[in-house]
Amino acid sequence: MIRIIGIVLVGAVCAFIEIPSLRGRKKELWVFSLLLALGVALGIASAVHVPLPNPLDWIAAVFRPFARGTG
């Protein structure tokens, strides 16, 4: 529970520092908010030991058909 609170607090501090400088730019504010929320959610999921997919596996799956053609 302490880890979750810490992750949320770090996210809130990041938002508190960055959002005032993004007030006039709506698109950048939305992107920042979305990425921060995604990062906080993934951090919480990792803290409670939810199995998360490895992005490298997805990249390997995309390029696997091209690797088979050579050789």
Secondary structure, DSSP 8 states (H G I E B T S, - for coil): -HHHHHHHHHHHHHHHHHGGGGTT-HHHHHHHHHHHHHHHHHHHHHHTT-----HHHHHHHHHHHHHHT--
